[in-house]
Amino acid sequence: MSFWGIIGQYGIIVKSMTISPMILIPVSIQDVERPRFAVSRQYVRSIIDVGGLPVLVPVTVQPRDLRRVYDACAGLLLTGGAD
């Protein structure tokens, strides 16, 4: 069974449901002086709270690899910015 829907207050887009859907979260570099990847704990917690498995992937991965991860996931969470 496949469908699109919204889960939780952060608007997690789900393209198909499984027992524990993996939700892809692209993460970017947060601090140029000390390069590190980061995402708000609330995004991760909201996926876990609704029974999902968050999958954090740096935006610096090759597009072909990102596509492979995306295809394996049930959904995608696009986080907001500071603006």
C-alpha positions in Angstrom: 0.0 0.0 0.0 1.4 3.4 -1.0 0.2 6.9 -0.2 1.3 10.4 0.6 0.4 12.0 3.9 1.4 14.4 6.6 2.5 13.2 10.1 3.1 15.3 13.2 3.4 19.0 13.8 6.5 19.4 11.6 4.7 18.2 8.4 6.7 15.1 7.7 5.9 14.0 4.1 5.5 10.3 3.9 5.4 8.5 0.5 4.7 5.0 1.7 4.1 3.3 5.1 6.0 0.4 6.5 6.2 -0.8 10.1 9.0 1.6 10.9 9.2 4.1 8.0 12.6 5.6 7.4 12.4 9.4 7.0 15.3 11.1 5.2 16.5 14.4 6.7 19.1 16.2 4.6 21.5 18.1 6.9 23.7 21.0 6.0 26.9 22.5 7.4 25.9 24.8 10.3 29.2 26.5 11.1 31.7 27.5 8.4 34.5 28.1 10.8 34.1 24.7 12.5 32.4 22.6 9.7 29.9 20.2 11.2 26.5 18.9 10.2 23.6 19.6 12.4 19.8 19.4 12.6 17.4 20.4 15.4 16.7 17.6 17.9 13.0 18.4 17.6 12.9 17.2 14.0 14.5 13.9 14.9 12.3 13.5 18.0 9.1 14.2 16.1 9.9 11.4 13.6 10.7 9.0 16.5 7.5 10.0 18.3 5.3 9.0 15.4 7.1 5.6 15.0 9.6 6.5 12.3 13.3 6.1 11.9 15.1 9.3 11.1 17.9 9.0 8.5 20.3 12.0 8.5 22.2 12.5 5.3 24.7 15.3 4.7 23.8 17.4 1.6 27.4 17.0 0.4 26.9 13.4 -0.7 27.0 12.6 -4.4 23.5 12.9 -6.0 23.5 9.2 -7.1 24.1 8.2 -3.5 21.5 10.6 -2.2 19.0 9.1 -4.6 19.7 5.6 -3.4 19.1 6.6 0.2 15.9 8.5 -0.8 14.6 5.5 -2.7 15.1 3.4 0.4 13.2 5.8 2.7 9.4 6.2 3.1 9.5 10.0 3.3 11.4 13.2 3.3 11.6 16.0 5.9 12.8 19.3 4.6 13.8 21.5 7.6 13.4 25.2 7.8 16.1 27.8 7.8 17.0 30.7 10.1 15.0 33.1 7.9 
